[in-house]
């Protein structure tokens, strides 16, 4: 039976994407692991690999197509023993079912050939029952799955397939080897399909009827503006920040830091740094945040309905502006990394973020956020918490200001920062304690090296 290649969900928030480029053509033979296409998600452009093996019979969605829904058929493969006659009377999409769940960060970049088990009422379905080859009934499995099962000594008849029409694919064999064939089959049978919830206008703070209707109700005359549709990033950011603003009882704490010593140390380090390494003020602030979280581990936490998650590492997410939105690549385990390592990682992450080449695990998760608008001349500001983080630090511009030292007026380079805290996790006293450690690292940067 023809094999449908489905539009994958490459991140938990992805609902639709752009099929940027096909790397295969009709008539090509694909093997497991071959790169088939480039998909633009709500955050990045990613490659998808083939799980099934076969010949490309038909490309259903041309490259450059926008708004392709997750799980929509995008191409059809034929097995080795099939020819074009197998497509006669075949309706693409008839066998498609929702995927069990969006692809996890660890699985990003794999093929989209995953769907839930077929409906038992589908006349082309085997009802989820796979009979042994000895009874004359053909077991539906990809060539790769058959080969892997034979190598592992697994009985295909005892494995429930998660591919189209209950077809057994590589992931089913991997699950069977990891947890036992019977266990793998049971797990598949009881998995309920899940798809990302659609983002409606009401969910992002706009009444039903859309933008034009909203503006009309507000007295704005039609034709006096251009309405630019939201892209994927803008939809996700709008939805998440609206939810955070509504659900999180946050509060701000502000403090001023003198950064003359930090600037002096940065200059000295860059003078001795290896070629290609240039430490920025932001790199030093990332390390200061991570070390402060290490000193105040109670603040490195996230609220959940079942309890407070106490994180073991300081995974610092840094806001990076890209065309059409904002993304927060993460420096993981920043408390254990030196300034040159942090600098190199951030340079790479920011560059790939702007090119939309980040993997989901590089911008999803994290334990703490930092947003720096100082380079744009913003003196101070407050940020909305990026859930599930318990805090976010907003960094303003540093500049000469009058300060009192030893009872006399002096001039120092001062930077204002605002820490926004989730009161369910970090109360005022705890937030103030964290800021004290952060301020100490910034004003006495040599202590970052200890």
C-alpha positions, 0 to 999 in steps of 0.5 A: 500500500502507498505510504503517506509522508505527513507534515511533522509536528517538530515542536510542541507549539507547531500547528502548521508550517511552511514546506520550504524546500524539497530535497527529493524528487518524484522517482527518487528512491529514499532510504531510512535517514535520507534528508527529504525536505526543509520545514519552517516551523514557528521558531526555526527551519529544520530538516526532516529525515525519512523513516520509511523506504521506498520510491517517491511516487508523488509530491503532494505539496510543492515547496514554498507552500505556507500554512501546511497543517500538521499531519497533512499528507505532503508526499507518497512513497511506493514500496519496492514491490509496488508500481504506479498502479498502486495509486489507482483509486488511492485518495491521499489523506484518507489514511491519515490520523493525528500523531500520538504527540508532537515530536519531542526535542530529542526527536527533532529532525526525524520523519513525519511518518508517525500517526495514531493507530488506524480506526478499526472501522477503516476498511483498509485498516487491519484494526490494529491486529497484526497476524503472523505471516504464516496465516497468509495475512501480510504484516504491514511493516516498512522494510527497515522495520522488518530488517531491524525486527529480524536482527533483534529476533522480534515477532512482528505479529506481536507489535502494534504499528504507529505508522499509517494504517497501523504500519510498523515503523522503526520507532515501534521496533525501538520501543519493542526492544527497549520495553519488550514486545508486549509492552510496546504493543500495549503502550501503542494501543492505549496512546491517545492522539494529541495535537497542538491546540489551535490558537484562536483569536480569543486565546491571544486577547482578540475578540471573535471576528478577527483583526478587521472586526476588532478595529471596526468595533474600536471605530477604526475605518476600514481601508485606513490601514494594512492588516499584516497576518501574524506569522507562526512566531508571533502567534505563539509569543502572543498566546504564551505571553498573554497566558503568562500575564493572566496566570502568573502573579508577578512583581518587579524588583529593581536595583542599580549596579556599578559596572566600571570594574566589569567593563575594565575586566572585560577589556583586559580579558578581550586583550588576552582572549584567543582569536575569534573570542570576544566577550560581551557585557551580556556574556558576563551578565549570563555568568553572573546570573548563573552563579547567583542561581547557584548561590540561591538555588531556591530561586532556580525554580518553576511553579507546577500544579503538583509542586515546585520544580527545583532545577539542578542547573542554571539553564539561562535563556537569552532573548534574541530579536529575529525577523518577525519575532523573538526567540530565547536560545539557552545556555545550559549549565551556565554555572559550570561554563567559563566566559569564553565558552559562554561567549562562543555558545551565544555567538553561535546560538544567536547566529543560528537563531536569526537564520532559523536553524536552532533545534527545539532543544536549544530554545525550549525549556530553561530555568531563567531568562535574561533580556537586555535592551541596554544596547538600544539605549533603554535605561530600565524596563520590566519583562513578562515572565517566560513560563515555566521560568520563575524569574526574568532579568531585564537589563538596561543601559549603563551610563555615567551617573552621579553616585555618593562614595565616602560622603562625596559625589562621584561619577560612576557607570551605572546599569539598572536591572529589574528582576520580575519574579513569579510570586508562587515560587520566588517571594520578595525576600528571596528575589532580593537575596538573589539580586544581592549576589548578582550585584556582587558578581557584577560590581566585583567581577573577579569573583566570577573567576573563583 
